[in-house]
Amino acid sequence: MPRRFDSEATLSWVLSGLAGMTGATAFTHSSGYFVTFMTGNTERSVLGYFSGTPDLALAALLLIAAFLAGVVIASLLRRHLWKRHAHGASVLTTLALAGATLLDLELNGWTGRDVTLMPIMLISFGMGALNVSFVRDGEVSIPLSYVTGTLVKLGQGIERHLSGGSVVEWLGYALVYVSFMAVALIGGILALVTSGAQLLLATTAVCAVVSAYTYFHLDRARTPVG
């Protein structure tokens, strides 16, 4: 997290909120699938066979694979294609969400409540890509959907503040966390009055606007990234 709140810090709060909205869309309009919580998916993929839900166990394994594929492909594109676009991963997320919306419309229609597994896998792929939006020295510096990691960094920042640092040590991570939680709450409320495809379309539109801003404006003056 930067030592001052610049446009990149603000973008991290926006993208974290987007991750929260996307996670809410998938969770509320499906059989409780996780697209941002790979710890939960890992436990479900192993323990589902012992709790009588082998179908959910297999689905969780597929979502993990899709998420991992998103990370790998976004990282490759970032290294070889988006050298002047540090946050280009959000473009891949937009494409994945658009694909999920179209597939859900085909499978479940405009008013269908449930989002089935295939669109959810595309969403999980997009969330994996989104987490490559902030990379420093080849490693993710700001986890967007990895709330456990954000809370760990928040706790470490609080310790640095108590040991003589400034409030900036932890406030940025707190805002990433609050953004995720607040927009997930908004997504949950919207889920009460929208279908899966409708909420997916709204999320895709927001992601597209943010991606266009970062790709054509925020990243324009940046130097190549490794």
LINCOR-V640775 format. One record per pair of residues at least 12 apart in sequence whose ideal C-beta (glycine too) atoms are under 6 Angstrom apart, sorted by the first residue. I is the first residue (numbers start at 1). J is the second residue. Records with the same first field share a line. If there is no record, write none. Layout:
I: J ; J
//
This chain:
1: 172 ; 173
3: 168
7: 218
9: 172
12: 142 ; 176
13: 175 ; 176 ; 179
14: 210
15: 133 ; 144
16: 144 ; 176 ; 179 ; 180
17: 179 ; 183
18: 207
19: 36 ; 144 ; 145
20: 180 ; 183 ; 184
21: 183 ; 187 ; 203
22: 203
23: 35 ; 36 ; 184
24: 184 ; 187 ; 188
25: 187 ; 199 ; 200 ; 203
26: 120 ; 123
28: 188 ; 191
29: 114 ; 115 ; 196
30: 115 ; 120
33: 120
35: 123 ; 124 ; 127
36: 127 ; 145
38: 64 ; 67
41: 60 ; 63 ; 64
44: 56 ; 57 ; 60
45: 57 ; 60 ; 61
59: 117
62: 121
63: 124
66: 121 ; 124 ; 125
67: 124 ; 128
69: 125
70: 125 ; 128 ; 129
71: 128
74: 89 ; 92 ; 129 ; 132
75: 132
83: 224 ; 225
84: 224
85: 215 ; 219
86: 219 ; 222 ; 225
87: 133 ; 214 ; 219
89: 129 ; 132 ; 133
90: 133 ; 211 ; 214
91: 211
92: 129
93: 126 ; 129 ; 130 ; 207
94: 207 ; 208 ; 211
96: 122 ; 125 ; 126
97: 126 ; 204 ; 207
98: 204
99: 122
100: 119 ; 122 ; 123 ; 200
101: 200 ; 201 ; 204
103: 118 ; 119
104: 119 ; 196 ; 197 ; 200
105: 197
110: 197
111: 195
112: 195
113: 195
114: 196
115: 196
127: 145
130: 144
131: 144 ; 145
150: 173 ; 176 ; 177
153: 173
154: 170 ; 173 ; 174
157: 169 ; 170 ; 173
158: 170
//
